[in-house]
Amino acid sequence: MQLYFTVFPKNSTISLHPGLPGNTETNDKAHAPQKGCTVMDKKQMTEKKGYSPAENLDDGWDDLEIEDLDDDSDGNDVDVEADMDMEDAGDDYVEYDDEDEEKEDEEENDSDAEDALGRKEKRLRVSIHLVLGILILGILGLCFYKYKTFGNRITQEDIDAIPTPENPEIETYDYFTANPMQDDGTFPEDDGVTTVVCFGNAPFADDKDSDNSVCSLFAKDSQAVVYNYAVADSLLAAHENPFTTDYPMDAFSFSYLISSLVSGDKTRLEEAYASMENVPTGLQSSMDELFSLDFRTVDMVYIMYDGSDYLENSMIYHDQIPDEPRYIAGSLTAGITALRDAYPWVDIVVMSPTFAYAVDENGKYVSSDMQKNEWNVGLSLYFMKEYETAFDNQVSFVDNFYGAIHEDIASAYLTDNLHLNEEGRKLIAKRMYDSLTTLQNLQKQ
């Protein structure tokens, strides 16, 4: 059923015949409603549910609402039309429709969305569960990314470029420098024979009197005269400073041994022998030979200590005391300085340790970089500090840690977690020979 109503002033002509428009009648008062219609005053209309008053109407006008009171059982629509003189009504004519009201509400909502500049903003309904879900997924994604990218990512080319004995041309930490000391007229004349002295521990000391020791193999390859004064079970760093007999092997650590050599004082060595329950075979005779050697015939000194300092938890360096013998860097610095002051014509070469395995609580060999020692460091830090110390003291350095026997191949060159097998000795001897050749070429330039 569609209803129409017209708001009009008093003394106007109206027709209230349902479905029969056109009948008019003039009266000073509004006609009474026909059957099927009712007249409601303004208060009743206001209280009526769903009523929306027309806008811009003067309060002096009477408002009418026409309401269907019949059920229209015959199914016919009732069309109530109120006509008035449009010229008299003018702009006061208002037609009320539910659809118009809904459109007005939508327009009001749209107008509410306008910002201060009159631009309409789009309203987006956001679910808090959706926001939390996206946030959680983002956090999980970030964690996964950090896990996958932790550390340094390398390509297969980087892996293939790791130095190996089969590819000695790959650049490593090798460092070669000519002797910086200038001849002040006291340097001995060249006798035409290359003479080399070796200091260190197991790499040089193991089977040192055999033809298969590192120094013997090196002498054979280079045709040099080689004196080997390495001491097995000694360390680069000392345990105590000053020396005490609580650690008799400290007398054979690098800095203490060189200090005794250049001074010619055997007191510390004699105290060490007396404190040992069993003096290693050949140790005392070897030291006697060292002290009797004429260093004016010596051309080069090679120094090589293995990973024992890492395994025995030696300290690494002291910033305020660079020559402190209880630190590997300090002991190396003190020994190099003493040799250079006493024998300035000698070229000095530091041979780095090879890779060595750590041993876990179950006796299993593990990476010496994965298992930290008491100072929470791996063997690679000992290697790097030796390299830095050699560089700072302007002596040559041979990288055996990455450039010869590195972790990926160490098991093929070691008898256990530390000591060289026959192939390992050959490889280190070759590294010594290559470094000797390089330095001799530098001297010719």
SEGUPA-276975 format. One record per residue (C-alpha): residue number from 1; residue in three letters; x, y, z. Coordinates in steps of 0.05 Angstrom, whole numbers, plus 32768, in hexadecimal, padded with zeros to 4 digits. Layout:
<atom NUM,ALA,<X,Y,Z>>,
...
end
This chain:
<atom 1,MET,<8000,8000,8000>>,
<atom 2,GLN,<801C,8045,7FEE>>,
<atom 3,LEU,<8007,8081,8017>>,
<atom 4,TYR,<800D,80CB,8006>>,
<atom 5,PHE,<8001,8106,8032>>,
<atom 6,THR,<8002,8150,8027>>,
<atom 7,VAL,<8010,8185,805B>>,
<atom 8,PHE,<7FE4,81C2,804F>>,
<atom 9,PRO,<7FCB,8201,8072>>,
<atom 10,LYS,<7F87,820C,808E>>,
<atom 11,ASN,<7F4D,8221,8061>>,
<atom 12,SER,<7F69,81F6,8028>>,
<atom 13,THR,<7F41,81C7,7FFC>>,
<atom 14,ILE,<7F52,817D,8005>>,
<atom 15,SER,<7F39,813A,7FEB>>,
<atom 16,LEU,<7F39,80FF,801A>>,
<atom 17,HIS,<7F17,80CB,7FEF>>,
<atom 18,PRO,<7F40,808B,7FEC>>,
<atom 19,GLY,<7F4C,8076,7FA5>>,
<atom 20,LEU,<7F1C,80AE,7F8A>>,
<atom 21,PRO,<7F44,80ED,7F7F>>,
<atom 22,GLY,<7F24,812D,7F64>>,
<atom 23,ASN,<7EEB,813B,7F96>>,
<atom 24,THR,<7EF6,817D,7FBA>>,
<atom 25,GLU,<7ED2,81A4,7FED>>,
<atom 26,THR,<7EDF,81E8,800D>>,
<atom 27,ASN,<7ED9,81F4,8057>>,
<atom 28,ASP,<7EF7,8221,808B>>,
<atom 29,LYS,<7F0B,81E3,80B2>>,
<atom 30,ALA,<7F2D,81A5,809B>>,
<atom 31,HIS,<7EFA,8170,8087>>,
<atom 32,ALA,<7EF3,8134,80B4>>,
<atom 33,PRO,<7F16,80F8,8099>>,
<atom 34,GLN,<7EF2,80C6,806E>>,
<atom 35,LYS,<7EE8,807F,8082>>,
<atom 36,GLY,<7F2A,805A,8082>>,
<atom 37,CYS,<7F52,8098,8096>>,
<atom 38,THR,<7F64,80BA,80D7>>,
<atom 39,VAL,<7F80,80FD,80E9>>,
<atom 40,MET,<7FB9,8102,811C>>,
<atom 41,ASP,<7FD0,8142,813C>>,
<atom 42,LYS,<8019,8155,813F>>,
<atom 43,LYS,<8027,8136,8184>>,
<atom 44,GLN,<8009,80F4,816F>>,
<atom 45,MET,<8032,80F5,812F>>,
<atom 46,THR,<8072,8102,8155>>,
<atom 47,GLU,<8066,80C7,8183>>,
<atom 48,LYS,<8057,8099,8148>>,
<atom 49,LYS,<8090,8068,813D>>,
<atom 50,GLY,<80B8,8075,80FE>>,
<atom 51,TYR,<809E,80BD,80F6>>,
<atom 52,SER,<80D0,80EE,80D8>>,
<atom 53,PRO,<80B8,8136,80D9>>,
<atom 54,ALA,<80BF,815F,809B>>,
<atom 55,GLU,<80F4,8193,809A>>,
<atom 56,ASN,<80EB,81DF,8092>>,
<atom 57,LEU,<80A1,81E0,80A5>>,
<atom 58,ASP,<8085,8219,80CC>>,
<atom 59,ASP,<8067,8205,8110>>,
<atom 60,GLY,<8027,8229,80FC>>,
<atom 61,TRP,<8015,81F1,80CC>>,
<atom 62,ASP,<7FEA,81B7,80E1>>,
<atom 63,ASP,<8008,8174,80CF>>,
<atom 64,LEU,<7FE0,8138,80B7>>,
<atom 65,GLU,<7FF2,80EF,80B5>>,
<atom 66,ILE,<7FC5,80C2,808D>>,
<atom 67,GLU,<7FC4,807B,80A7>>,
<atom 68,ASP,<7FA1,803E,808A>>,
<atom 69,LEU,<7F70,8021,80BC>>,
<atom 70,ASP,<7F52,7FEE,808D>>,
<atom 71,ASP,<7F71,7FAB,807F>>,
<atom 72,ASP,<7F5C,7FB0,8035>>,
<atom 73,SER,<7F4A,7F68,8033>>,
<atom 74,ASP,<7F39,7F6D,7FEA>>,
<atom 75,GLY,<7F83,7F7A,7FDC>>,
<atom 76,ASN,<7F78,7FBE,7FBB>>,
<atom 77,ASP,<7FAA,7FF5,7FCA>>,
<atom 78,VAL,<7F8E,8033,7FEA>>,
<atom 79,ASP,<7FA7,8072,7FCA>>,
<atom 80,VAL,<7F9B,80B0,7FF4>>,
<atom 81,GLU,<7FAA,80F0,7FCF>>,
<atom 82,ALA,<7FA5,8135,7FEB>>,
<atom 83,ASP,<7FA5,816D,7FB8>>,
<atom 84,MET,<7FB1,81B5,7FC4>>,
<atom 85,ASP,<7FBD,81F2,7F9D>>,
<atom 86,MET,<800A,81EE,7F90>>,
<atom 87,GLU,<800E,8238,7F82>>,
<atom 88,ASP,<7FF3,8244,7FC9>>,
<atom 89,ALA,<801D,820F,7FEA>>,
<atom 90,GLY,<805F,8223,7FC8>>,
<atom 91,ASP,<809D,8206,7FE8>>,
<atom 92,ASP,<8076,81EE,8024>>,
<atom 93,TYR,<8062,81AE,7FFF>>,
<atom 94,VAL,<8084,8171,801D>>,
<atom 95,GLU,<807D,8129,8007>>,
<atom 96,TYR,<8090,80F5,803B>>,
<atom 97,ASP,<80AB,80B1,8026>>,
<atom 98,ASP,<80D0,807B,804D>>,
<atom 99,GLU,<8102,8071,8015>>,
<atom 100,ASP,<8111,80BC,8015>>,
<atom 101,GLU,<811E,80B8,8060>>,
<atom 102,GLU,<8150,807E,8056>>,
<atom 103,LYS,<8174,80A6,8020>>,
<atom 104,GLU,<8178,80E2,804E>>,
<atom 105,ASP,<8197,80B6,8085>>,
<atom 106,GLU,<81CB,809B,8055>>,
<atom 107,GLU,<81DC,80E2,803F>>,
<atom 108,GLU,<81E4,80F7,8088>>,
<atom 109,ASN,<8213,80BC,8094>>,
<atom 110,ASP,<823B,80CE,8056>>,
<atom 111,SER,<8240,8116,806C>>,
<atom 112,ASP,<825B,80FF,80AF>>,
<atom 113,ALA,<8295,80DD,808B>>,
<atom 114,GLU,<82AC,811E,806C>>,
<atom 115,ASP,<82EC,813B,8089>>,
<atom 116,ALA,<82FB,8184,8098>>,
<atom 117,LEU,<830C,8190,804F>>,
<atom 118,GLY,<82CB,8174,8036>>,
<atom 119,ARG,<82EB,8135,801C>>,
<atom 120,LYS,<82C7,80F4,8029>>,
<atom 121,GLU,<82ED,80C0,8050>>,
<atom 122,LYS,<82E4,8076,8047>>,
<atom 123,ARG,<82D1,8051,8086>>,
<atom 124,LEU,<82F0,800D,8090>>,
<atom 125,ARG,<82D8,7FDC,80C3>>,
<atom 126,VAL,<8316,7FB8,80E0>>,
<atom 127,SER,<8311,7F79,8109>>,
<atom 128,ILE,<833F,7F77,8146>>,
<atom 129,HIS,<8348,7F2D,813B>>,
<atom 130,LEU,<8360,7F3A,80F4>>,
<atom 131,VAL,<8392,7F6E,810C>>,
<atom 132,LEU,<83AD,7F40,8142>>,
<atom 133,GLY,<83B2,7F07,8110>>,
<atom 134,ILE,<83DA,7F31,80DF>>,
<atom 135,LEU,<8407,7F49,8118>>,
<atom 136,ILE,<8416,7F03,8130>>,
<atom 137,LEU,<8424,7EEB,80E9>>,
<atom 138,GLY,<8454,7F26,80E0>>,
<atom 139,ILE,<847A,7F15,811F>>,
<atom 140,LEU,<847E,7ECB,810C>>,
<atom 141,GLY,<8497,7EDF,80C7>>,
<atom 142,LEU,<84CC,7F0C,80E4>>,
<atom 143,CYS,<84E4,7ED6,8113>>,
<atom 144,PHE,<84E8,7EA4,80DA>>,
<atom 145,TYR,<850F,7ED6,80AF>>,
<atom 146,LYS,<8541,7EE4,80E7>>,
<atom 147,TYR,<854A,7E9A,80F2>>,
<atom 148,LYS,<8557,7E8C,80A8>>,
<atom 149,THR,<8586,7EC7,80A0>>,
<atom 150,PHE,<85AC,7EC1,80E2>>,
<atom 151,GLY,<85F7,7EC7,80D8>>,
<atom 152,ASN,<8619,7ED3,8095>>,
<atom 153,ARG,<85F9,7EB1,8059>>,
<atom 154,ILE,<862B,7E98,8026>>,
<atom 155,THR,<8624,7E7C,7FE1>>,
<atom 156,GLN,<8640,7E3B,7FC6>>,
<atom 157,GLU,<8675,7E66,7FA4>>,
<atom 158,ASP,<868A,7E80,7FE8>>,
<atom 159,ILE,<868F,7E39,8002>>,
<atom 160,ASP,<86B8,7E23,7FC7>>,
<atom 161,ALA,<86E7,7E5E,7FD2>>,
<atom 162,ILE,<86FB,7E45,8017>>,
<atom 163,PRO,<8747,7E3D,8015>>,
<atom 164,THR,<875E,7DF5,800B>>,
<atom 165,PRO,<87A2,7DD6,8001>>,
<atom 166,GLU,<878F,7DC7,7FB9>>,
<atom 167,ASN,<8783,7E11,7FAC>>,
<atom 168,PRO,<87BB,7E38,7FCD>>,
<atom 169,GLU,<87B0,7E74,7FA0>>,
<atom 170,ILE,<8772,7E89,7FC7>>,
<atom 171,GLU,<8781,7EC5,7FF1>>,
<atom 172,THR,<8785,7EB7,803C>>,
<atom 173,TYR,<87A3,7EDB,8077>>,
<atom 174,ASP,<87EA,7ED0,805F>>,
<atom 175,TYR,<8814,7F0E,806A>>,
<atom 176,PHE,<885B,7F16,8053>>,
<atom 177,THR,<8889,7F50,8061>>,
<atom 178,ALA,<88D3,7F5C,8059>>,
<atom 179,ASN,<88FC,7F66,8098>>,
<atom 180,PRO,<88F1,7FAF,80AC>>,
<atom 181,MET,<8933,7FB3,80D1>>,
<atom 182,GLN,<8969,7FDA,80AD>>,
<atom 183,ASP,<89B2,7FC3,80AC>>,
<atom 184,ASP,<89DA,7FF2,80D7>>,
<atom 185,GLY,<8A1B,7FD1,80C4>>,
<atom 186,THR,<8A15,7F9B,80F9>>,
<atom 187,PHE,<89EE,7F67,80D0>>,
<atom 188,PRO,<8A15,7F28,80BF>>,
<atom 189,GLU,<8A29,7F1C,8077>>,
<atom 190,ASP,<8A00,7EEB,804F>>,
<atom 191,ASP,<8A23,7EA8,804F>>,
<atom 192,GLY,<89F8,7E8D,8016>>,
<atom 193,VAL,<89D6,7E59,8042>>,
<atom 194,THR,<898E,7E60,8059>>,
<atom 195,THR,<898B,7E50,80A3>>,
<atom 196,VAL,<8949,7E4A,80C7>>,
<atom 197,VAL,<8938,7E42,8111>>,
<atom 198,CYS,<88F4,7E26,8126>>,
<atom 199,PHE,<88D0,7E34,8168>>,
<atom 200,GLY,<888D,7E19,817D>>,
<atom 201,ASN,<886B,7DDA,8197>>,
<atom 202,ALA,<884B,7D9B,817A>>,
<atom 203,PRO,<8849,7DAC,812F>>,
<atom 204,PHE,<8895,7DB3,812F>>,
<atom 205,ALA,<88A5,7D89,816C>>,
<atom 206,ASP,<8880,7D48,8159>>,
<atom 207,ASP,<88B4,7D15,8141>>,
<atom 208,LYS,<88E3,7D4F,8136>>,
<atom 209,ASP,<8920,7D23,812D>>,
<atom 210,SER,<88FF,7CF9,80F7>>,
<atom 211,ASP,<8901,7D06,80AC>>,
<atom 212,ASN,<88B5,7D0E,80AD>>,
<atom 213,SER,<88B1,7D48,80DD>>,
<atom 214,VAL,<889A,7D8B,80C3>>,
<atom 215,CYS,<88DE,7DAC,80CA>>,
<atom 216,SER,<8902,7D71,80A9>>,
<atom 217,LEU,<88D2,7D73,806E>>,
<atom 218,PHE,<88DB,7DBE,8068>>,
<atom 219,ALA,<8927,7DB8,806A>>,
<atom 220,LYS,<8924,7D84,8032>>,
<atom 221,ASP,<88F8,7DB0,8006>>,
<atom 222,SER,<891D,7DF1,8012>>,
<atom 223,GLN,<8964,7DD6,8017>>,
<atom 224,ALA,<896B,7E02,8055>>,
<atom 225,VAL,<898F,7DF4,8096>>,
<atom 226,VAL,<8958,7DEC,80C9>>,
<atom 227,TYR,<895F,7DEC,8115>>,
<atom 228,ASN,<8922,7DD4,813A>>,
<atom 229,TYR,<891A,7DEB,8182>>,
<atom 230,ALA,<88D0,7DDF,818A>>,
<atom 231,VAL,<88BA,7DC3,81CE>>,
<atom 232,ALA,<8880,7D92,81D1>>,
<atom 233,ASP,<8848,7DA4,8203>>,
<atom 234,SER,<885F,7DEB,8208>>,
<atom 235,LEU,<8830,7E26,81FD>>,
<atom 236,LEU,<8836,7E6A,81DB>>,
<atom 237,ALA,<881E,7E8D,821B>>,
<atom 238,ALA,<8838,7E82,8262>>,
<atom 239,HIS,<880C,7E73,829E>>,
<atom 240,GLU,<8830,7EA1,82CE>>,
<atom 241,ASN,<8857,7EE2,82CD>>,
<atom 242,PRO,<888B,7EE1,82E9>>,
<atom 243,PHE,<88A0,7E99,82DE>>,
<atom 244,THR,<8894,7E68,8316>>,
<atom 245,THR,<88A4,7E1E,831C>>,
<atom 246,ASP,<885A,7E10,8326>>,
<atom 247,TYR,<8857,7E0F,82DA>>,
<atom 248,PRO,<889D,7DF7,82C4>>,
<atom 249,MET,<8888,7DF3,827B>>,
<atom 250,ASP,<887F,7E3F,827C>>,
<atom 251,ALA,<88CB,7E43,8274>>,
<atom 252,PHE,<88C1,7E29,822D>>,
<atom 253,SER,<8888,7E57,821A>>,
<atom 254,PHE,<889C,7E84,81E0>>,
<atom 255,SER,<88AB,7EC6,8204>>,
<atom 256,TYR,<88CF,7EA6,823F>>,
<atom 257,LEU,<88F9,7E79,8213>>,
<atom 258,ILE,<890F,7EB2,81E5>>,
<atom 259,SER,<891D,7EDE,8221>>,
<atom 260,SER,<894B,7EA9,823D>>,
<atom 261,LEU,<896C,7E9F,81F9>>,
<atom 262,VAL,<897D,7EE8,81EA>>,
<atom 263,SER,<8996,7EF4,8231>>,
<atom 264,GLY,<89BD,7EB3,8232>>,
<atom 265,ASP,<89A1,7EA5,8277>>,
<atom 266,LYS,<898D,7E5C,8283>>,
<atom 267,THR,<8975,7E65,82CB>>,
<atom 268,ARG,<892B,7E60,82BA>>,
<atom 269,LEU,<8937,7E21,8291>>,
<atom 270,GLU,<8960,7E01,82C9>>,
<atom 271,GLU,<8928,7E0F,82FB>>,
<atom 272,ALA,<88F6,7DF0,82CB>>,
<atom 273,TYR,<891F,7DB0,82C3>>,
<atom 274,ALA,<8925,7DA9,830E>>,
<atom 275,SER,<88DA,7DB1,8318>>,
<atom 276,MET,<88C6,7D7C,82E5>>,
<atom 277,GLU,<88BA,7D35,82FC>>,
<atom 278,ASN,<88D0,7D1C,82B8>>,
<atom 279,VAL,<88F7,7D48,8289>>,
<atom 280,PRO,<88E3,7D39,8241>>,
<atom 281,THR,<8917,7D13,821B>>,
<atom 282,GLY,<8945,7D3F,81F3>>,
<atom 283,LEU,<8929,7D80,8210>>,
<atom 284,GLN,<8967,7D95,8237>>,
<atom 285,SER,<8998,7D84,81FF>>,
<atom 286,SER,<896D,7DA9,81CD>>,
<atom 287,MET,<896E,7DE8,81F8>>,
<atom 288,ASP,<89B9,7DE2,8201>>,
<atom 289,GLU,<89C0,7DE1,81B6>>,
<atom 290,LEU,<8994,7E1D,81AE>>,
<atom 291,PHE,<89BE,7E47,81DE>>,
<atom 292,SER,<89FD,7E34,81B9>>,
<atom 293,LEU,<89E2,7E46,8174>>,
<atom 294,ASP,<8A03,7E81,8150>>,
<atom 295,PHE,<89C8,7EAC,813C>>,
<atom 296,ARG,<89F3,7ED5,810D>>,
<atom 297,THR,<89EB,7E9B,80DD>>,
<atom 298,VAL,<899F,7E99,80E4>>,
<atom 299,ASP,<8975,7EB7,80AC>>,
<atom 300,MET,<892E,7EA6,80C1>>,
<atom 301,VAL,<8906,7E92,80FE>>,
<atom 302,TYR,<88C4,7E6B,80F8>>,
<atom 303,ILE,<8893,7E6A,8132>>,
<atom 304,MET,<8859,7E39,8135>>,
<atom 305,TYR,<882B,7E27,8170>>,
<atom 306,ASP,<87EE,7DFC,8166>>,
<atom 307,GLY,<87A8,7E04,8185>>,
<atom 308,SER,<87C0,7DEE,81CB>>,
<atom 309,ASP,<87BA,7E35,81E6>>,
<atom 310,TYR,<8770,7E34,81D5>>,
<atom 311,LEU,<8767,7DEF,81F3>>,
<atom 312,GLU,<878E,7E02,8232>>,
<atom 313,ASN,<8767,7E44,823A>>,
<atom 314,SER,<87A2,7E73,8231>>,
<atom 315,MET,<8790,7EBC,8234>>,
<atom 316,ILE,<8791,7EE1,81F1>>,
<atom 317,TYR,<87A6,7F29,81F8>>,
<atom 318,HIS,<87AB,7F64,8228>>,
<atom 319,ASP,<87A0,7FAA,820B>>,
<atom 320,GLN,<87C7,7FCF,8240>>,
<atom 321,ILE,<8802,7F9E,8243>>,
<atom 322,PRO,<8810,7F88,81FA>>,
<atom 323,ASP,<884D,7F5E,820D>>,
<atom 324,GLU,<882F,7F3A,824A>>,
<atom 325,PRO,<8849,7EF1,8244>>,
<atom 326,ARG,<880A,7ED2,8262>>,
<atom 327,TYR,<87E4,7EE5,8222>>,
<atom 328,ILE,<87F1,7EC6,81DF>>,
<atom 329,ALA,<87F5,7F0A,81BD>>,
<atom 330,GLY,<8822,7F25,81F5>>,
<atom 331,SER,<8850,7EE9,81F4>>,
<atom 332,LEU,<8856,7EED,81A8>>,
<atom 333,THR,<8864,7F37,81AA>>,
<atom 334,ALA,<8898,7F31,81E1>>,
<atom 335,GLY,<88BD,7EF7,81BE>>,
<atom 336,ILE,<88BD,7F1A,817A>>,
<atom 337,THR,<88D6,7F5B,8199>>,
<atom 338,ALA,<890E,7F37,81BE>>,
<atom 339,LEU,<8924,7F11,817F>>,
<atom 340,ARG,<8924,7F50,8154>>,
<atom 341,ASP,<894B,7F78,8188>>,
<atom 342,ALA,<897F,7F41,818E>>,
<atom 343,TYR,<8982,7F29,8145>>,
<atom 344,PRO,<8966,7F61,8119>>,
<atom 345,TRP,<897D,7F40,80D8>>,
<atom 346,VAL,<8950,7F03,80E2>>,
<atom 347,ASP,<890E,7EFE,80BC>>,
<atom 348,ILE,<88D5,7EE5,80E9>>,
<atom 349,VAL,<889A,7EBC,80D2>>,
<atom 350,VAL,<885E,7EAA,80FD>>,
<atom 351,MET,<883A,7E6B,80E8>>,
<atom 352,SER,<87F2,7E69,8100>>,
<atom 353,PRO,<87D4,7E2C,8121>>,
<atom 354,THR,<87AD,7DFC,80F5>>,
<atom 355,PHE,<8765,7DED,8105>>,
<atom 356,ALA,<875D,7DC1,8143>>,
<atom 357,TYR,<871F,7DA0,815F>>,
<atom 358,ALA,<8705,7DAB,81A5>>,
<atom 359,VAL,<86F1,7D6E,81CE>>,
<atom 360,ASP,<86AD,7D6E,81F0>>,
<atom 361,GLU,<869B,7D4C,8232>>,
<atom 362,ASN,<868D,7D0B,820E>>,
<atom 363,GLY,<86D2,7D0A,81ED>>,
<atom 364,LYS,<86B4,7D1C,81A9>>,
<atom 365,TYR,<86D9,7D4B,817A>>,
<atom 366,VAL,<86B2,7D8B,816E>>,
<atom 367,SER,<86C0,7DCD,814B>>,
<atom 368,SER,<86F0,7DF9,8171>>,
<atom 369,ASP,<86C6,7E35,815C>>,
<atom 370,MET,<8684,7E17,8174>>,
<atom 371,GLN,<86A0,7E01,81B7>>,
<atom 372,LYS,<86BC,7E3C,81DD>>,
<atom 373,ASN,<86F2,7E37,8211>>,
<atom 374,GLU,<86F3,7E56,8257>>,
<atom 375,TRP,<86FA,7E9C,8238>>,
<atom 376,ASN,<86BC,7E8F,820D>>,
<atom 377,VAL,<86E5,7E92,81CC>>,
<atom 378,GLY,<86F6,7E61,8195>>,
<atom 379,LEU,<8738,7E50,8174>>,
<atom 380,SER,<872C,7E80,813B>>,
<atom 381,LEU,<8735,7EBC,816A>>,
<atom 382,TYR,<8779,7EA1,817F>>,
<atom 383,PHE,<878B,7E9C,8136>>,
<atom 384,MET,<8773,7EE3,8127>>,
<atom 385,LYS,<879A,7F00,8161>>,
<atom 386,GLU,<87DA,7EDF,814A>>,
<atom 387,TYR,<87CF,7EFD,8106>>,
<atom 388,GLU,<87C4,7F42,8122>>,
<atom 389,THR,<8801,7F3D,814F>>,
<atom 390,ALA,<882D,7F27,8115>>,
<atom 391,PHE,<8813,7F61,80EB>>,
<atom 392,ASP,<881D,7F93,8123>>,
<atom 393,ASN,<8865,7F7B,812D>>,
<atom 394,GLN,<8874,7F7C,80E2>>,
<atom 395,VAL,<8885,7F33,80DC>>,
<atom 396,SER,<886B,7F02,80A7>>,
<atom 397,PHE,<882F,7ED6,80B5>>,
<atom 398,VAL,<881B,7E93,8096>>,
<atom 399,ASP,<87D1,7E81,809B>>,
<atom 400,ASN,<87CA,7E36,80A9>>,
<atom 401,PHE,<8786,7E3D,80CA>>,
<atom 402,TYR,<8760,7E50,808A>>,
<atom 403,GLY,<8796,7E4A,8056>>,
<atom 404,ALA,<87AC,7E02,8065>>,
<atom 405,ILE,<8788,7DD5,8096>>,
<atom 406,HIS,<8743,7DF3,80A2>>,
<atom 407,GLU,<8707,7DD3,80C3>>,
<atom 408,ASP,<86E9,7DB3,8085>>,
<atom 409,ILE,<8726,7D89,8078>>,
<atom 410,ALA,<8748,7D85,80BC>>,
<atom 411,SER,<8737,7D3C,80C9>>,
<atom 412,ALA,<8761,7D28,808C>>,
<atom 413,TYR,<879F,7D4A,80A8>>,
<atom 414,LEU,<879C,7D3C,80F3>>,
<atom 415,THR,<87AA,7CFD,811B>>,
<atom 416,ASP,<877B,7D14,8152>>,
<atom 417,ASN,<875B,7D57,8162>>,
<atom 418,LEU,<879E,7D7C,8160>>,
<atom 419,HIS,<87DC,7D59,8146>>,
<atom 420,LEU,<87F1,7D56,80FD>>,
<atom 421,ASN,<87F4,7D14,80D8>>,
<atom 422,GLU,<8825,7D07,80A0>>,
<atom 423,GLU,<87FC,7D2C,806C>>,
<atom 424,GLY,<87F3,7D66,809B>>,
<atom 425,ARG,<883E,7D6C,80A6>>,
<atom 426,LYS,<884B,7D6D,805C>>,
<atom 427,LEU,<8818,7DA4,8052>>,
<atom 428,ILE,<8835,7DD0,8089>>,
<atom 429,ALA,<887C,7DC4,806E>>,
<atom 430,LYS,<8864,7DDA,802A>>,
<atom 431,ARG,<8846,7E19,8048>>,
<atom 432,MET,<8889,7E28,8069>>,
<atom 433,TYR,<88AE,7E1E,8028>>,
<atom 434,ASP,<887E,7E4B,8001>>,
<atom 435,SER,<8885,7E82,8035>>,
<atom 436,LEU,<88D1,7E7C,8033>>,
<atom 437,THR,<88D0,7E84,7FE7>>,
<atom 438,THR,<88A3,7EC1,7FEC>>,
<atom 439,LEU,<88CF,7EE3,801F>>,
<atom 440,GLN,<890E,7ED5,7FF7>>,
<atom 441,ASN,<88EE,7EF5,7FBB>>,
<atom 442,LEU,<88DC,7F32,7FE5>>,
<atom 443,GLN,<8924,7F39,7FFB>>,
<atom 444,LYS,<893B,7F3A,7FB3>>,
<atom 445,GLN,<890D,7F74,7FA1>>,
end
